[in-house]
């Protein structure tokens, strides 16, 4: 029984380690991943414009990531 557990443990460890193999991105795939549509912010100009409007209305800077408003109350 102990031998079977040891064999199962070794087999499961080999499976887990093989799942973590280094695959990486091939050089010909980097162009696909670098497309503008694949970026987190595909339209930085539009986002900057929306941020400018938001911060002008809010009366603060960095208001999207912090609690509180432009009046200083939290």
Buried (B, 14 or more C-beta within 10 A) or exposed (E): EEEEEEEEEEEEEEEEEEEEEEEEEEEEEEEEEEEEEEEEEEEEEEEEEEBEEEBEEBEBEEBEEEEEEEEEEE
